[in-house]
Amino acid sequence: MPRWTSLLAVTTPLLFPSVAPAQSASVVITPGIGHDRFTETFFLDDSTSVSLDSLERIKKTQSDLQESYASLGLGLESKRWRLDNTVYATNKVWRNIANGHGRWSAGKWKTDLNGRLEWKGKSRGDTSAAAFTYARIDVIPRWRWNEQWSLLLAGDWELTDYLRNTSYTYDYNRVRLQTGVEYFGDRLENLEARIGLARRTVSDSSQLGYTEDFLRLEASGWQFGRWRLESGFSFAVRDFKAPDNADDYSRWATSTNIGYDWSPRWRVTLQAAWQYWDYRQPDEFSFNVHDIRTEGAVRFNFDDVWEIGAAIELRAERAVQDSLAVNDYDQWALGPRLVWNSGSAFWSEIAPRAGYRNYATVSIVYDDYSFWEIMWQADLLGPLGTTVSATITYLSERHADRTRDSAYLYISAALRFPIHL
């Protein structure tokens, strides 16, 4: 029996438990159609155009993802559990995505169970659509100490099984265990602290497997008058099975988001994030580095329909070793933001921005470039619950050496019309 077949046999009962009391569950069938496309444009070196001694730069556009699909979703929901399954029939492959969620309570105990099962069929014409099966199960028991504090345990298992492994795809099996405390206030303010460990095994590689120990702290939903605060901190130590500790590292990360409601219509936000990667055996490819990002934004709301604003982002990366300072860069980006929200029927957001990345030293690998990007999203709620959603993202890089220019385009559109039974 193939591995993915046995996996389905084991996982399906967990995602889809007995639904005998279907009379008390709501049922939704959701047909739909959609289209996804990702395209990148870059330059190639072609030495056969004129002669063996000449080098001509040619431009190439490559679509790594381009597919239209029809989908059919089935959703079941009761007070304690929720299940949904969607089948996608595309012009390249078949795929299926199933999700399940359940919650059970007994005394001071409350347990959440989440599951996800995906599979994608084989496609001969699309090398990027590698056939695979993916499964994940999360179990989170909580013991309620009092009205606000809880102790928690959490365990999750994740598995990916590809039909054909390549240099970009590999099978793995990961298990993670966590424990910690949670606090929920009367106004949904939250504090959370977790410690845990994880282990990943890779069947086709003795070097990609690892063990990891981690600590995570988070705070969200806190308000002090007109001020709002969210913050997080994490620390992880990852030990790979590679010889001589070649890829082992520690990672520190912090983030803070501060918001201030200047008035009922004006809002100012400031975000700051820092990461530090500390490799046990640093080299020219895996080196110790600081990554710092800050963003400031202002927004103005009027008529309860329109929201306009602007944001500026500053980012910097600094290698610890002086010999690798060639990889250091500074980057800025800024642009406006416009949102139109006409009640519950239509929502749209457009956010163009332009920026520049400046490297400490121009090298064979890295050089300075300017960029501009635009993101547009929209959701429309039509009659009988019909929904239309669309996303367009475009990014263009311009270098002094024009043959290093590149562009990326992502388009996604979907139409769904739920039928409630």
C-alpha positions as CSV (number, residue, x, y, z in Angstrom):
1,M,0.0,0.0,0.0
2,P,1.5,3.4,-0.9
3,R,2.4,5.6,2.0
4,W,-0.1,8.3,1.2
5,T,-2.9,5.8,1.0
6,S,-2.2,4.4,4.4
7,L,-1.9,8.0,5.6
8,L,-5.4,8.8,4.4
9,A,-6.7,5.7,6.1
10,V,-5.2,6.8,9.4
11,T,-6.0,10.6,9.2
12,T,-9.5,10.7,7.7
13,P,-11.3,9.4,10.8
14,L,-9.6,12.1,12.8
15,L,-10.6,14.9,10.4
16,F,-14.1,13.4,9.7
17,P,-15.4,11.7,12.9
18,S,-18.9,10.1,12.9
19,V,-21.5,12.7,11.7
20,A,-24.5,10.5,12.6
21,P,-26.3,13.5,14.3
22,A,-26.3,15.3,11.0
23,Q,-29.8,16.5,11.7
24,S,-28.4,19.0,14.3
25,A,-25.6,20.1,12.1
26,S,-25.6,22.9,9.5
27,V,-24.6,21.8,6.0
28,V,-23.1,24.1,3.3
29,I,-22.2,23.1,-0.2
30,T,-20.0,25.6,-2.0
31,P,-19.4,25.4,-5.8
32,G,-16.8,27.8,-7.2
33,I,-14.4,28.7,-10.0
34,G,-11.1,30.5,-9.9
35,H,-7.8,31.2,-11.5
36,D,-4.2,31.6,-10.0
37,R,-1.1,32.7,-11.8
38,F,2.5,33.6,-10.8
39,T,4.8,34.9,-13.5
40,E,8.4,36.1,-13.2
41,T,10.5,38.0,-15.8
42,F,14.3,38.0,-15.9
43,F,17.3,37.9,-18.2
44,L,19.3,34.9,-19.4
45,D,22.7,34.5,-20.9
46,D,22.6,32.9,-24.3
47,S,26.0,32.2,-25.9
48,T,24.6,30.5,-29.0
49,S,22.8,33.5,-30.6
50,V,25.6,34.9,-32.7
51,S,28.8,32.9,-32.2
52,L,30.4,30.9,-29.5
53,D,32.5,33.9,-28.5
54,S,29.6,36.3,-28.1
55,L,27.2,36.8,-25.2
56,E,23.7,38.1,-25.8
57,R,21.3,38.9,-23.0
58,I,17.8,37.8,-23.6
59,K,14.7,38.4,-21.6
60,K,12.5,35.5,-20.5
61,T,9.1,35.3,-19.0
62,Q,8.3,32.2,-17.0
63,S,5.0,31.1,-15.5
64,D,5.7,28.8,-12.6
65,L,2.0,28.7,-11.7
66,Q,-0.9,29.2,-14.1
67,E,-4.1,27.2,-13.6
68,S,-7.8,27.6,-13.7
69,Y,-10.0,25.5,-11.5
70,A,-13.5,24.5,-10.5
71,S,-14.0,23.7,-6.8
72,L,-16.7,22.0,-4.7
73,G,-16.7,22.5,-1.0
74,L,-18.7,20.7,1.7
75,G,-19.0,22.2,5.2
76,L,-20.6,20.7,8.3
77,E,-20.8,22.5,11.6
78,S,-22.4,21.8,15.0
79,K,-21.8,23.3,18.5
80,R,-18.7,21.2,19.1
81,W,-17.1,20.5,15.8
82,R,-16.6,22.0,12.3
83,L,-15.6,20.1,9.2
84,D,-14.9,21.3,5.7
85,N,-13.6,19.6,2.6
86,T,-12.9,21.3,-0.8
87,V,-12.0,19.5,-4.1
88,Y,-10.2,21.4,-6.8
89,A,-10.3,20.2,-10.4
90,T,-7.7,22.3,-12.3
91,N,-6.5,22.2,-15.9
92,K,-3.3,20.6,-14.6
93,V,-3.9,18.6,-11.4
94,W,-6.5,17.5,-8.9
95,R,-6.1,18.6,-5.3
96,N,-8.1,18.3,-2.1
97,I,-8.0,20.2,1.1
98,A,-9.8,19.1,4.3
99,N,-9.9,20.9,7.7
100,G,-11.5,19.8,10.9
101,H,-11.9,21.5,14.3
102,G,-13.5,20.2,17.5
103,R,-13.7,21.4,21.1
104,W,-14.6,19.4,24.2
105,S,-15.0,20.4,27.8
106,A,-15.0,18.4,31.1
107,G,-14.8,20.2,34.4
108,K,-11.9,22.7,34.3
109,W,-10.5,21.0,31.2
110,K,-11.0,22.2,27.6
111,T,-9.4,20.5,24.6
112,D,-9.1,21.8,21.1
113,L,-8.4,19.4,18.2
114,N,-7.5,20.7,14.7
115,G,-6.6,18.7,11.7
116,R,-5.7,19.4,8.1
117,L,-5.2,17.0,5.2
118,E,-4.1,17.9,1.7
119,W,-3.2,16.0,-1.4
120,K,-2.2,17.0,-4.9
121,G,-2.3,14.7,-7.9
122,K,0.4,14.1,-10.4
123,S,0.9,16.4,-13.3
124,R,3.1,15.6,-16.3
125,G,3.2,19.0,-17.8
126,D,3.8,21.2,-14.8
127,T,7.1,20.4,-13.0
128,S,6.2,22.8,-10.1
129,A,3.0,20.9,-9.3
130,A,4.8,18.0,-7.5
131,A,2.3,15.4,-6.2
132,F,2.2,15.2,-2.5
133,T,0.2,14.4,0.6
134,Y,0.3,16.7,3.7
135,A,-1.2,16.0,7.1
136,R,-1.2,17.9,10.4
137,I,-2.9,17.4,13.7
138,D,-2.9,19.8,16.7
139,V,-4.1,18.8,20.1
140,I,-4.3,21.6,22.8
141,P,-5.7,20.7,26.2
142,R,-6.1,23.6,28.7
143,W,-6.7,23.5,32.4
144,R,-8.6,26.6,33.6
145,W,-7.0,27.7,36.8
146,N,-9.5,30.6,37.3
147,E,-11.6,32.9,35.2
148,Q,-8.5,34.4,33.6
149,W,-5.5,32.1,33.9
150,S,-5.0,28.7,32.2
151,L,-2.3,26.1,32.0
152,L,-1.9,24.5,28.6
153,L,-0.3,21.5,26.9
154,A,0.0,21.3,23.2
155,G,1.2,18.7,20.7
156,D,1.2,18.7,17.0
157,W,2.3,16.2,14.3
158,E,3.1,17.2,10.7
159,L,4.0,15.0,7.7
160,T,4.7,15.7,4.1
161,D,5.1,12.9,1.6
162,Y,6.0,13.7,-2.1
163,L,5.5,11.3,-4.9
164,R,8.8,12.3,-6.4
165,N,11.6,14.0,-4.4
166,T,13.7,16.6,-6.0
167,S,16.4,19.1,-4.8
168,Y,13.5,21.4,-3.7
169,T,11.1,18.8,-2.2
170,Y,11.7,16.2,0.4
171,D,9.6,14.0,2.7
172,Y,9.6,14.8,6.4
173,N,7.9,14.0,9.7
174,R,7.8,16.5,12.5
175,V,6.6,16.3,16.1
176,R,6.4,19.2,18.5
177,L,5.4,19.4,22.2
178,Q,4.7,22.6,24.2
179,T,3.6,23.7,27.6
180,G,2.8,27.1,29.1
181,V,0.4,29.5,30.6
182,E,-2.3,31.8,29.2
183,Y,-4.1,34.9,30.5
184,F,-7.3,36.4,29.0
185,G,-8.7,39.6,30.5
186,D,-12.2,41.0,30.5
187,R,-11.5,43.0,27.3
188,L,-9.8,40.1,25.5
189,E,-6.3,41.3,26.4
190,N,-4.0,38.3,26.2
191,L,-0.7,37.1,27.6
192,E,1.0,33.8,26.7
193,A,4.2,32.1,27.5
194,R,5.3,28.7,26.0
195,I,8.3,26.5,26.1
196,G,8.7,23.5,23.9
197,L,10.7,21.1,21.8
198,A,10.4,19.8,18.3
199,R,12.0,17.0,16.3
200,R,12.0,16.6,12.5
201,T,13.1,13.5,10.6
202,V,13.8,13.4,6.9
203,S,13.7,9.9,5.3
204,D,16.0,10.7,2.3
205,S,18.6,12.9,4.1
206,S,20.7,12.4,7.2
207,Q,21.4,16.1,7.4
208,L,18.0,17.9,7.1
209,G,16.5,16.4,10.2
210,Y,16.8,18.5,13.4
211,T,15.8,18.9,17.0
212,E,14.7,22.3,18.4
213,D,14.1,23.9,21.8
214,F,12.2,27.2,21.9
215,L,10.6,29.8,24.1
216,R,7.8,32.2,23.1
217,L,6.2,35.1,24.8
218,E,3.3,37.1,23.4
219,A,1.0,40.0,24.4
220,S,-1.9,41.3,22.4
221,G,-5.1,43.2,22.7
222,W,-3.9,45.6,25.4
223,Q,-5.3,49.1,25.5
224,F,-4.3,52.0,27.7
225,G,-6.6,54.9,27.0
226,R,-5.9,55.8,23.4
227,W,-2.9,53.6,23.2
228,R,-2.8,50.0,21.9
229,L,0.0,47.5,22.4
230,E,1.1,44.2,20.9
231,S,4.5,42.6,21.5
232,G,6.3,39.3,21.1
233,F,9.6,37.6,21.8
234,S,10.9,34.2,20.8
235,F,14.2,32.2,21.2
236,A,15.0,28.9,19.5
237,V,18.0,26.6,19.3
238,R,18.0,24.3,16.3
239,D,20.4,21.4,16.1
240,F,20.7,19.7,12.7
241,K,22.0,16.2,12.1
242,A,24.6,17.6,9.7
243,P,28.2,16.7,10.7
244,D,30.4,19.2,12.6
245,N,27.4,21.3,13.6
246,A,27.6,23.0,10.2
247,D,24.0,24.3,10.1
248,D,23.2,24.6,13.8
249,Y,22.0,28.0,14.9
250,S,20.2,30.1,17.5
251,R,17.6,32.6,16.6
252,W,16.4,35.6,18.6
253,A,13.3,37.6,17.5
254,T,11.3,40.5,19.0
255,S,8.4,42.5,17.6
256,T,6.4,45.4,19.0
257,N,3.3,47.2,17.5
258,I,2.2,50.4,19.1
259,G,-1.0,52.2,18.0
260,Y,-2.4,55.6,19.0
261,D,-5.9,56.8,18.2
262,W,-5.3,60.5,17.8
263,S,-9.1,61.0,17.3
264,P,-12.0,59.0,16.2
265,R,-10.8,59.4,12.6
266,W,-7.0,59.6,12.9
267,R,-4.8,56.7,13.8
268,V,-1.0,56.4,14.1
269,T,0.9,53.1,14.3
270,L,4.6,52.2,14.8
271,Q,6.0,48.7,14.3
272,A,9.5,47.5,15.1
273,A,11.0,44.0,14.6
274,W,14.5,42.6,15.2
275,Q,16.0,39.2,14.4
276,Y,19.4,37.8,15.1
277,W,20.7,34.6,13.6
278,D,23.7,33.0,15.4
279,Y,25.3,30.1,13.6
280,R,27.5,27.7,15.5
281,Q,29.8,27.3,12.4
282,P,29.3,30.5,10.4
283,D,30.5,30.6,6.8
284,E,30.0,32.7,3.6
285,F,26.5,31.3,3.1
286,S,25.2,30.9,6.7
287,F,26.6,33.8,8.7
288,N,25.5,35.6,11.9
289,V,23.3,38.6,11.0
290,H,21.1,41.2,12.5
291,D,17.8,42.0,10.7
292,I,16.0,45.2,11.8
293,R,12.7,46.6,10.4
294,T,10.6,49.5,11.5
295,E,7.5,51.0,10.0
296,G,5.4,54.0,10.7
297,A,1.9,54.6,9.3
298,V,-0.9,57.2,9.6
299,R,-4.5,56.6,8.6
300,F,-7.6,58.8,8.3
301,N,-11.1,57.5,8.1
302,F,-14.0,59.6,6.8
303,D,-17.7,58.9,6.0
304,D,-17.1,55.4,7.6
305,V,-16.4,54.2,4.1
306,W,-13.1,55.5,3.0
307,E,-9.7,55.2,4.7
308,I,-6.6,56.8,3.4
309,G,-3.1,56.8,4.7
310,A,0.6,56.4,4.1
311,A,3.4,54.2,5.5
312,I,7.2,54.3,5.5
313,E,9.4,51.3,6.1
314,L,13.1,51.3,7.1
315,R,15.0,48.0,7.0
316,A,18.7,47.1,7.6
317,E,20.7,43.9,7.7
318,R,24.2,43.7,9.3
319,A,26.5,40.8,9.4
320,V,28.5,40.3,12.5
321,Q,31.7,39.3,10.7
322,D,33.6,42.2,9.1
323,S,34.6,39.9,6.2
324,L,30.9,39.5,5.3
325,A,29.9,43.1,5.5
326,V,29.5,43.0,1.7
327,N,26.1,41.5,2.4
328,D,25.0,44.5,4.5
329,Y,22.2,46.7,3.2
330,D,19.9,49.5,4.0
331,Q,16.4,49.7,2.5
332,W,13.6,52.2,2.5
333,A,10.1,52.0,1.1
334,L,7.1,54.3,1.3
335,G,3.7,54.7,-0.3
336,P,0.0,55.5,0.2
337,R,-2.8,53.2,1.2
338,L,-6.5,53.5,0.2
339,V,-9.3,51.4,1.6
340,W,-13.0,51.4,0.5
341,N,-15.4,49.5,2.8
342,S,-19.0,50.0,1.8
343,G,-20.6,48.1,4.7
344,S,-20.6,44.3,4.3
345,A,-21.1,44.3,0.6
346,F,-17.8,45.4,-0.8
347,W,-14.3,45.9,0.5
348,S,-11.2,46.9,-1.5
349,E,-7.6,48.0,-0.6
350,I,-4.8,49.3,-2.8
351,A,-1.3,49.9,-1.6
352,P,1.4,50.9,-4.0
353,R,4.9,51.8,-2.8
354,A,8.4,52.5,-4.1
355,G,11.8,52.0,-2.5
356,Y,15.5,51.5,-2.7
357,R,18.0,48.9,-1.4
358,N,21.6,50.0,-0.9
359,Y,24.3,47.4,-0.4
360,A,27.5,48.2,1.5
361,T,29.5,46.9,-1.5
362,V,28.5,46.0,-5.0
363,S,29.4,42.4,-5.6
364,I,28.9,39.6,-8.1
365,V,25.9,38.4,-6.2
366,Y,24.3,41.7,-4.8
367,D,24.0,45.2,-6.2
368,D,21.9,48.2,-5.4
369,Y,18.4,48.4,-6.9
370,S,15.3,50.5,-6.8
371,F,11.9,48.8,-6.7
372,W,8.2,49.5,-6.9
373,E,5.3,47.3,-6.0
374,I,1.6,47.4,-5.9
375,M,-0.9,45.3,-4.1
376,W,-4.7,45.3,-4.7
377,Q,-7.3,43.2,-3.0
378,A,-11.1,43.2,-3.2
379,D,-14.0,41.2,-1.8
380,L,-17.6,41.5,-3.0
381,L,-20.6,39.9,-1.3
382,G,-23.4,39.3,-3.7
383,P,-26.9,38.0,-3.5
384,L,-27.5,34.7,-1.6
385,G,-24.1,34.8,-0.1
386,T,-22.2,34.7,-3.4
387,T,-18.6,36.0,-2.9
388,V,-16.1,37.3,-5.4
389,S,-12.4,37.8,-4.3
390,A,-9.4,39.0,-6.3
391,T,-5.8,39.7,-5.5
392,I,-3.1,41.3,-7.7
393,T,0.5,41.8,-6.6
394,Y,3.3,43.1,-8.8
395,L,6.9,43.8,-7.9
396,S,9.6,45.2,-10.3
397,E,13.3,45.6,-9.5
398,R,15.5,48.0,-11.5
399,H,19.3,47.6,-11.4
400,A,22.2,49.7,-12.8
401,D,23.0,46.6,-14.8
402,R,19.7,46.3,-16.7
403,T,20.3,42.6,-17.3
404,R,19.7,42.1,-13.6
405,D,16.2,43.6,-13.7
406,S,13.4,41.3,-12.7
407,A,9.6,41.5,-12.3
408,Y,7.1,39.3,-10.5
409,L,3.3,39.1,-11.0
410,Y,0.7,37.2,-8.9
411,I,-3.0,37.1,-9.8
412,S,-5.7,35.3,-8.0
413,A,-9.5,35.4,-8.6
414,A,-12.3,33.3,-7.2
415,L,-16.1,33.1,-7.4
416,R,-18.0,31.0,-4.8
417,F,-21.7,30.6,-4.2
418,P,-22.6,28.7,-1.0
419,I,-25.8,26.7,-0.8
420,H,-27.2,26.2,2.7
421,L,-29.1,23.0,3.3
